[in-house]
Amino acid sequence: MAELERLRAYPVKGLDGIDLETAPVLEGGTVAHDREFALFDADGDVLNGKRTDRVHVLDTDFDPETTVLTVDPPEGEPRRFDLDADRETAAAWFSEFFDADLSLERDASLGFVDRREMGPSVVSTATLETVASWFDGMTVEGARRRIRANIEVSGVDPFWEDRFVGEDAPAFEIGGVRFEGVTPCGRCVVPQRNPDTGEPIQEFQERFIQKREETFPDWADTAAFDHYYSLMIITRVAERDRGTTLRVGDRVETI
């Protein structure tokens, strides 16, 4: 049976994710706490993994109840920052670490997602298992951390999510919450890097594209994909279902 296997948010854009047992869908259509905070430079540009591989050497955790962010750098002692009461102190620390003048901003209604008119990202466990098998030494958890999806569905075939984008694509429900596929997610430089060290896999993109083309499902709408360097989909939650809560273990049904 298809079910919601994992629910993951990324509280500070570009940094580590956290696993959640439950999470409401915000009125903006995103998962609560996802990209709720983001670091911006003096020009208003976001600092994330696309911009610097330094994000990978930071080990971070976030407590949604206390809004405390724990940061464990490669050198020095771990730091704890209350992002509700004192973001300025955190911003000063990150400014020094990244050697940039940074501010730490918050958007609790939508989050600083890349596609602000869309909602959660979705992938299947079987997809992550398949991608991990393409690269020597890559684990499923490693693939999970590279792909950075919000919602992971188990009990389905690899690339199950591809069926929900394109002309005449169906929708799906998770615990009665309706999701509609909007677009495949074209990948950036981040998936090729080790999520702990930032060390890249040589010729990652070339091998990924080759294997993706070889395993592309017959039932997927090829016209919905601009290229094969795509994995997971970006969805939109029906407005009527925003404000409802997703729970790990919820049943997933194609509509």
C-alpha positions as a LaTeX table, in Angstrom:
\begin{tabular}{lrrr}
\hline
Residue & $x$ (\AA) & $y$ (\AA) & $z$ (\AA) \\
\hline
Met1 & 0.00 & 0.00 & 0.00 \\
Ala2 & 1.28 & 3.43 & $-0.90$ \\
Glu3 & 1.82 & 5.66 & 2.10 \\
Leu4 & 3.60 & 8.77 & 3.30 \\
Glu5 & 6.95 & 7.33 & 4.34 \\
Arg6 & 8.82 & 10.49 & 5.26 \\
Leu7 & 7.99 & 14.14 & 5.78 \\
Arg8 & 10.99 & 16.43 & 5.73 \\
Ala9 & 11.37 & 20.21 & 6.00 \\
Tyr10 & 14.46 & 22.36 & 5.53 \\
Pro11 & 14.06 & 25.12 & 8.15 \\
Val12 & 17.03 & 27.21 & 6.96 \\
Lys13 & 17.30 & 27.28 & 3.19 \\
Gly14 & 20.45 & 25.46 & 2.05 \\
Leu15 & 21.11 & 23.73 & 5.39 \\
Asp16 & 20.12 & 20.29 & 6.73 \\
Gly17 & 16.58 & 19.01 & 6.80 \\
Ile18 & 14.58 & 17.69 & 9.75 \\
Asp19 & 12.16 & 14.76 & 9.80 \\
Leu20 & 8.64 & 15.46 & 11.02 \\
Glu21 & 5.92 & 13.06 & 12.10 \\
Thr22 & 3.20 & 15.60 & 11.35 \\
Ala23 & 3.14 & 18.98 & 9.62 \\
Pro24 & 0.36 & 21.32 & 8.54 \\
Val25 & 0.13 & 22.64 & 5.02 \\
Leu26 & 0.43 & 26.42 & 5.27 \\
Glu27 & $-2.05$ & 28.76 & 3.63 \\
Gly28 & 0.67 & 29.52 & 1.09 \\
Gly29 & 0.59 & 25.84 & 0.07 \\
Thr30 & 3.95 & 24.72 & 1.50 \\
Val31 & 4.86 & 22.39 & 4.37 \\
Ala32 & 5.25 & 24.17 & 7.71 \\
His33 & 8.89 & 25.04 & 8.57 \\
Asp34 & 10.13 & 24.39 & 5.05 \\
Arg35 & 12.64 & 27.10 & 4.08 \\
Glu36 & 11.09 & 29.21 & 6.85 \\
Phe37 & 14.41 & 31.02 & 7.23 \\
Ala38 & 16.99 & 32.06 & 4.66 \\
Leu39 & 20.31 & 33.87 & 4.59 \\
Phe40 & 20.52 & 36.90 & 2.29 \\
Asp41 & 23.53 & 39.00 & 1.35 \\
Ala42 & 23.65 & 42.79 & 1.12 \\
Asp43 & 22.39 & 42.64 & $-2.49$ \\
Gly44 & 19.34 & 40.63 & $-1.47$ \\
Asp45 & 20.60 & 37.40 & $-3.02$ \\
Val46 & 20.04 & 34.16 & $-1.13$ \\
Leu47 & 22.94 & 32.08 & 0.13 \\
Asn48 & 22.40 & 28.37 & $-0.51$ \\
Gly49 & 24.05 & 25.24 & $-1.86$ \\
Lys50 & 23.88 & 26.46 & $-5.46$ \\
Arg51 & 26.09 & 29.36 & $-4.46$ \\
Thr52 & 28.62 & 27.74 & $-2.12$ \\
Asp53 & 29.64 & 24.22 & $-1.17$ \\
Arg54 & 30.49 & 25.52 & 2.32 \\
Val55 & 26.93 & 24.76 & 3.40 \\
His56 & 27.70 & 21.04 & 3.33 \\
Val57 & 30.34 & 21.09 & 6.06 \\
Leu58 & 27.85 & 22.47 & 8.60 \\
Asp59 & 25.90 & 19.89 & 10.61 \\
Thr60 & 22.64 & 21.55 & 11.66 \\
Asp61 & 19.47 & 20.67 & 13.53 \\
Phe62 & 16.33 & 22.65 & 14.30 \\
Asp63 & 13.65 & 22.26 & 16.98 \\
Pro64 & 10.32 & 23.56 & 15.61 \\
Glu65 & 8.86 & 23.92 & 19.13 \\
Thr66 & 11.64 & 26.09 & 20.53 \\
Thr67 & 12.88 & 27.53 & 17.18 \\
Val68 & 16.43 & 26.76 & 18.32 \\
Leu69 & 18.92 & 26.08 & 15.55 \\
Thr70 & 21.98 & 24.02 & 16.48 \\
Val71 & 25.03 & 24.44 & 14.26 \\
Asp72 & 28.05 & 22.16 & 14.49 \\
Pro73 & 30.90 & 23.59 & 12.36 \\
Pro74 & 33.94 & 21.56 & 11.22 \\
Glu75 & 36.07 & 23.54 & 13.67 \\
Gly76 & 35.08 & 25.00 & 17.02 \\
Glu77 & 32.24 & 24.26 & 19.41 \\
Pro78 & 28.59 & 23.74 & 18.41 \\
Arg79 & 26.43 & 26.86 & 18.61 \\
Arg80 & 22.75 & 27.27 & 19.49 \\
Phe81 & 20.65 & 30.14 & 18.19 \\
Asp82 & 17.07 & 31.03 & 19.04 \\
Leu83 & 15.74 & 32.07 & 15.64 \\
Asp84 & 12.56 & 33.49 & 17.12 \\
Ala85 & 14.15 & 35.77 & 19.70 \\
Asp86 & 17.60 & 36.55 & 18.32 \\
Arg87 & 18.23 & 36.04 & 14.61 \\
Glu88 & 20.81 & 38.85 & 14.59 \\
Thr89 & 23.30 & 36.79 & 16.60 \\
Ala90 & 22.87 & 33.87 & 14.22 \\
Ala91 & 23.26 & 36.15 & 11.21 \\
Ala92 & 26.50 & 37.53 & 12.62 \\
Trp93 & 27.89 & 34.02 & 13.12 \\
Phe94 & 26.94 & 32.93 & 9.58 \\
Ser95 & 28.39 & 36.16 & 8.18 \\
Glu96 & 31.75 & 35.32 & 9.70 \\
Phe97 & 31.59 & 31.67 & 8.62 \\
Phe98 & 30.70 & 32.45 & 5.01 \\
Asp99 & 32.78 & 35.66 & 4.87 \\
Ala100 & 29.81 & 37.73 & 3.71 \\
Asp101 & 27.49 & 40.39 & 5.11 \\
Leu102 & 24.38 & 38.29 & 5.74 \\
Ser103 & 20.96 & 38.79 & 7.26 \\
Leu104 & 18.70 & 35.95 & 8.40 \\
Glu105 & 15.12 & 36.52 & 7.26 \\
Arg106 & 11.91 & 34.67 & 8.12 \\
Asp107 & 8.73 & 33.87 & 6.18 \\
Ala108 & 6.41 & 31.72 & 8.28 \\
Ser109 & 3.46 & 31.87 & 5.86 \\
Leu110 & 5.11 & 30.46 & 2.73 \\
Gly111 & 8.83 & 30.02 & 3.27 \\
Phe112 & 11.61 & 30.98 & 0.89 \\
Val113 & 10.96 & 28.18 & $-1.59$ \\
Asp114 & 12.37 & 28.61 & $-5.10$ \\
Arg115 & 8.98 & 28.33 & $-6.79$ \\
Arg116 & 6.81 & 30.52 & $-4.62$ \\
Glu117 & 3.62 & 29.81 & $-6.57$ \\
Met118 & 4.00 & 26.07 & $-6.01$ \\
Gly119 & 4.11 & 23.68 & $-3.08$ \\
Pro120 & 5.84 & 20.56 & $-1.70$ \\
Ser121 & 8.38 & 18.47 & $-3.59$ \\
Val122 & 7.57 & 14.75 & $-3.90$ \\
Val123 & 9.64 & 11.64 & $-4.62$ \\
Ser124 & 9.26 & 7.92 & $-3.99$ \\
Thr125 & 11.48 & 5.75 & $-1.82$ \\
Ala126 & 11.96 & 3.43 & $-4.79$ \\
Thr127 & 13.23 & 6.34 & $-6.89$ \\
Leu128 & 15.86 & 7.17 & $-4.26$ \\
Glu129 & 16.89 & 3.51 & $-4.05$ \\
Thr130 & 17.30 & 3.40 & $-7.82$ \\
Val131 & 19.35 & 6.60 & $-7.99$ \\
Ala132 & 21.60 & 5.38 & $-5.16$ \\
Ser133 & 22.31 & 2.21 & $-7.17$ \\
Trp134 & 23.70 & 4.28 & $-10.04$ \\
Phe135 & 26.71 & 5.53 & $-8.07$ \\
Asp136 & 29.31 & 3.49 & $-6.19$ \\
Gly137 & 29.13 & 4.03 & $-2.46$ \\
Met138 & 25.97 & 6.13 & $-2.47$ \\
Thr139 & 23.43 & 5.09 & 0.16 \\
Val140 & 19.69 & 5.66 & 0.02 \\
Glu141 & 19.99 & 8.19 & 2.85 \\
Gly142 & 22.75 & 9.87 & 0.90 \\
Ala143 & 20.49 & 10.10 & $-2.15$ \\
Arg144 & 17.71 & 11.41 & 0.09 \\
Arg145 & 19.94 & 14.20 & 1.41 \\
Arg146 & 21.11 & 15.09 & $-2.09$ \\
Ile147 & 17.61 & 15.26 & $-3.62$ \\
Arg148 & 16.05 & 17.16 & $-0.65$ \\
Ala149 & 12.36 & 16.31 & $-1.14$ \\
Asn150 & 9.63 & 17.29 & 1.31 \\
Ile151 & 7.45 & 14.22 & 0.80 \\
Glu152 & 8.59 & 10.64 & 0.26 \\
Val153 & 6.11 & 7.95 & $-0.73$ \\
Ser154 & 6.72 & 4.23 & $-0.17$ \\
Gly155 & 4.93 & 1.18 & $-1.57$ \\
Val156 & 5.19 & 2.37 & $-5.19$ \\
Asp157 & 7.46 & 1.80 & $-8.20$ \\
Pro158 & 10.57 & 3.81 & $-9.06$ \\
Phe159 & 9.70 & 7.16 & $-10.66$ \\
Trp160 & 6.07 & 6.80 & $-9.56$ \\
Glu161 & 5.95 & 10.57 & $-9.15$ \\
Asp162 & 6.59 & 11.16 & $-12.88$ \\
Arg163 & 3.04 & 10.13 & $-13.75$ \\
Phe164 & 1.60 & 13.25 & $-12.12$ \\
Val165 & 3.06 & 15.83 & $-14.51$ \\
Gly166 & 2.09 & 16.46 & $-18.11$ \\
Glu167 & $-1.07$ & 16.63 & $-20.14$ \\
Asp168 & $-4.04$ & 14.80 & $-18.60$ \\
Ala169 & $-1.97$ & 13.75 & $-15.58$ \\
Pro170 & $-3.92$ & 12.45 & $-12.56$ \\
Ala171 & $-3.70$ & 13.94 & $-9.08$ \\
Phe172 & $-3.10$ & 12.12 & $-5.82$ \\
Glu173 & $-4.22$ & 12.44 & $-2.22$ \\
Ile174 & $-2.29$ & 11.94 & 1.00 \\
Gly175 & $-4.64$ & 11.38 & 3.90 \\
Gly176 & $-7.34$ & 13.15 & 1.90 \\
Val177 & $-5.14$ & 16.15 & 1.02 \\
Arg178 & $-5.14$ & 16.66 & $-2.74$ \\
Phe179 & $-1.85$ & 17.22 & $-4.60$ \\
Glu180 & $-1.54$ & 18.13 & $-8.25$ \\
Gly181 & 1.78 & 17.78 & $-10.08$ \\
Val182 & 3.02 & 21.03 & $-11.60$ \\
Thr183 & 6.50 & 20.39 & $-12.98$ \\
Pro184 & 9.45 & 18.02 & $-12.83$ \\
Cys185 & 12.34 & 19.39 & $-10.81$ \\
Gly186 & 15.39 & 20.15 & $-12.93$ \\
Arg187 & 18.44 & 19.56 & $-10.80$ \\
Cys188 & 21.29 & 21.93 & $-9.96$ \\
Val189 & 24.85 & 21.34 & $-8.77$ \\
Val190 & 23.82 & 20.21 & $-5.27$ \\
Pro191 & 22.96 & 16.51 & $-5.92$ \\
Gln192 & 26.44 & 15.75 & $-7.23$ \\
Arg193 & 28.05 & 16.80 & $-3.92$ \\
Asn194 & 28.60 & 14.68 & $-0.83$ \\
Pro195 & 26.07 & 16.14 & 1.65 \\
Asp196 & 28.64 & 16.01 & 4.48 \\
Thr197 & 31.78 & 17.27 & 2.76 \\
Gly198 & 30.71 & 18.97 & $-0.45$ \\
Glu199 & 33.07 & 16.72 & $-2.44$ \\
Pro200 & 31.56 & 16.19 & $-5.93$ \\
Ile201 & 31.16 & 12.92 & $-7.79$ \\
Gln202 & 33.08 & 13.27 & $-11.03$ \\
Glu203 & 30.90 & 13.14 & $-14.16$ \\
Phe204 & 27.80 & 12.88 & $-11.96$ \\
Gln205 & 25.53 & 14.76 & $-14.33$ \\
Glu206 & 26.57 & 12.75 & $-17.38$ \\
Arg207 & 25.94 & 9.40 & $-15.67$ \\
Phe208 & 22.70 & 10.62 & $-14.11$ \\
Ile209 & 21.34 & 11.71 & $-17.49$ \\
Gln210 & 22.38 & 8.43 & $-19.11$ \\
Lys211 & 20.73 & 6.28 & $-16.42$ \\
Arg212 & 17.66 & 8.48 & $-16.23$ \\
Glu213 & 17.09 & 8.14 & $-19.95$ \\
Glu214 & 17.62 & 4.37 & $-19.80$ \\
Thr215 & 15.09 & 3.94 & $-16.97$ \\
Phe216 & 12.57 & 6.59 & $-17.99$ \\
Pro217 & 9.09 & 5.08 & $-17.52$ \\
Asp218 & 7.08 & 4.26 & $-20.65$ \\
Trp219 & 3.96 & 5.67 & $-19.02$ \\
Ala220 & 5.46 & 9.09 & $-18.24$ \\
Asp221 & 4.70 & 12.08 & $-20.47$ \\
Thr222 & 8.04 & 12.82 & $-22.14$ \\
Ala223 & 6.78 & 16.21 & $-23.31$ \\
Ala224 & 6.51 & 17.34 & $-19.67$ \\
Phe225 & 10.29 & 16.99 & $-19.23$ \\
Asp226 & 12.67 & 19.53 & $-20.75$ \\
His227 & 15.64 & 17.22 & $-20.15$ \\
Tyr228 & 16.68 & 14.08 & $-18.28$ \\
Tyr229 & 18.57 & 15.93 & $-15.57$ \\
Ser230 & 15.31 & 16.03 & $-13.61$ \\
Leu231 & 14.18 & 14.15 & $-10.55$ \\
Met232 & 11.20 & 14.46 & $-8.16$ \\
Ile233 & 8.25 & 16.71 & $-8.93$ \\
Ile234 & 6.96 & 19.99 & $-7.55$ \\
Thr235 & 3.28 & 19.92 & $-6.63$ \\
Arg236 & 0.47 & 22.24 & $-5.69$ \\
Val237 & $-1.87$ & 21.54 & $-2.77$ \\
Ala238 & $-5.53$ & 22.28 & $-3.46$ \\
Glu239 & $-6.57$ & 25.50 & $-1.72$ \\
Arg240 & $-9.43$ & 23.74 & 0.03 \\
Asp241 & $-6.92$ & 21.47 & 1.79 \\
Arg242 & $-4.49$ & 24.11 & 3.00 \\
Gly243 & $-4.42$ & 24.32 & 6.77 \\
Thr244 & $-4.85$ & 20.55 & 7.11 \\
Thr245 & $-2.17$ & 18.29 & 8.59 \\
Leu246 & $-0.07$ & 15.64 & 6.89 \\
Arg247 & 1.00 & 12.62 & 8.95 \\
Val248 & 3.65 & 9.98 & 8.33 \\
Gly249 & 1.78 & 6.76 & 7.58 \\
Asp250 & $-1.09$ & 8.49 & 5.77 \\
Arg251 & $-2.43$ & 6.50 & 2.84 \\
Val252 & $-1.58$ & 7.76 & $-0.67$ \\
Glu253 & $-4.17$ & 7.32 & $-3.43$ \\
Thr254 & $-4.11$ & 8.25 & $-7.10$ \\
Ile255 & $-7.13$ & 10.33 & $-8.12$ \\
\hline
\end{tabular}
